[in-house]
Amino acid sequence: MNKKEQHKEYTRKWWAANKEKQQKYRKAADLKKSYGITLENYTALLVSQSALCAICHKPETQLHHKTGLPYSLAVDHCHKTNKVRELLCSNCNRTLGMVNDNVELLEKMIKYVQKHNPGV
């Protein structure tokens, strides 16, 4: 086995034995690439929000289909400026995405729900 193959085999074995570190490295790389923040920035947001969604103030409830564990809170950001806002649960993040942050549409939705659910 040449040096390149040895290194490749060593790396494969190391990653297999260090799944938790692998997940941390991938999360850190994803945060940096997608949002320009570090894992430490994400963790600081998470702590400042008490690990709760910035909108509904509940923990993430969506479970990962393989592990059965809750997903991490999503990084909400402005799609125009790419500026990070806060962390959201999957439901709130999807809802904002579906309405494209359209305040007028959200206000119409509120009025609609109030009209059909008196007392809400």
SVG drawing of the C-alpha trace seen along z (x, -y; Angstrom):
<svg xmlns="http://www.w3.org/2000/svg" viewBox="-66 -44 70 46">
<polyline fill="none" stroke="black" stroke-width="0.4" points="0.0,0.0 1.5,-3.4 1.5,-6.5 -1.6,-8.0 -3.6,-4.8 -2.4,-4.5 -3.4,-8.1 -6.8,-7.5 -7.3,-4.3 -6.2,-6.1 -8.6,-9.0 -11.5,-6.6 -10.9,-4.7 -10.6,-7.9 -13.9,-9.3 -15.6,-6.0 -14.4,-6.0 -15.2,-9.7 -18.8,-10.2 -19.5,-12.9 -16.5,-15.0 -17.4,-14.4 -20.9,-15.8 -19.4,-18.8 -17.0,-19.5 -19.8,-19.2 -22.1,-21.4 -19.3,-24.0 -18.5,-23.9 -22.2,-24.2 -22.8,-27.2 -19.7,-28.9 -20.5,-28.2 -24.3,-28.9 -24.5,-31.8 -20.9,-33.0 -21.1,-32.2 -19.1,-29.9 -20.3,-27.0 -19.5,-29.3 -21.8,-32.0 -24.6,-29.4 -24.1,-28.1 -24.2,-31.7 -27.5,-32.3 -28.8,-29.0 -27.9,-29.8 -29.3,-33.4 -32.6,-31.9 -32.6,-29.2 -32.6,-26.6 -36.1,-27.8 -37.5,-29.1 -37.4,-32.9 -41.0,-33.0 -43.1,-30.4 -40.7,-30.0 -40.9,-26.3 -38.1,-23.7 -37.7,-22.0 -40.2,-19.2 -39.3,-17.8 -37.4,-14.5 -34.7,-13.2 -36.0,-10.2 -32.9,-8.1 -31.9,-9.0 -35.2,-9.9 -33.6,-13.0 -34.9,-16.5 -33.3,-18.6 -31.2,-21.6 -32.9,-25.0 -32.7,-26.5 -30.6,-29.6 -33.1,-32.3 -31.6,-34.9 -32.7,-37.6 -32.5,-36.3 -31.8,-39.8 -28.9,-40.7 -28.0,-37.2 -27.8,-38.7 -28.5,-36.1 -31.5,-37.0 -32.2,-34.3 -32.8,-30.6 -36.2,-29.1 -37.9,-25.7 -38.7,-23.9 -42.4,-24.9 -41.8,-28.6 -38.8,-28.6 -40.9,-26.9 -43.8,-29.2 -41.7,-32.3 -40.1,-30.7 -43.5,-29.9 -44.7,-33.5 -41.3,-34.9 -41.2,-37.2 -44.2,-39.0 -45.6,-41.1 -48.8,-42.0 -49.6,-38.3 -48.9,-37.4 -51.3,-40.1 -53.9,-38.8 -53.4,-35.3 -53.8,-36.6 -57.1,-38.4 -58.3,-35.2 -57.6,-33.0 -59.2,-35.6 -62.3,-35.8 -62.8,-32.0 -61.7,-31.5 -63.4,-34.2 -61.6,-34.8 -58.2,-33.9"/>
</svg>
